[in-house]
Amino acid sequence: MIWWGGQLPSLERLTRMGEKALPRHIGIEFHDVGEDWISARMPVDERTHQPFGRLHGGASVALAETIASVAGAMVVDPDKFVTVGMEINANHLRPAFDGWVIATARPESLGRTVQVWTIRIADEAGRLVCLSRMTGAVIPLDRK
């Protein structure tokens, strides 16, 4: 198991972490967690559409960075470190018009100072909407 302390993170706690930030505004909810992966969902609606009625690519990237950054923070000592995104890319593969998209993040590398996560975003039918990779920096909490 990759999670700090050897226990699965609380999904309710992870969702609450975004209450006063972007995740709440676009409706991100942590959905499920396993020994080496985590998933979150986001609605495809007026908050996350682009002007042509499709899921906005930037909303997909916000979902990907949210889930990877939070997951990264859950594999380090939370009293000493946080993980923040330092690079992200995304391939938008098919449109989504409504319903929910579900992102699943898995680590590719969990180093002492750098992490790499792959995030797959699928629609409710399981079709791949976006494939993303985020590099995260593990930084001490006292670093400004």
Secondary structure, DSSP 4 states (H G I P E B T S, - for coil): --SGGGSPPPHHHHHHHTTTSHHHHTT-EEEEE-SS-EEEEEE-STTTB-TTSSB-HHHHHHHHHHHHHHHHHTTS-TTTEEEEEEEEEEEE-S---SSEEEEEEEEEEE-SSEEEEEEEEEETT--EEEEEEEEEEEEETT--
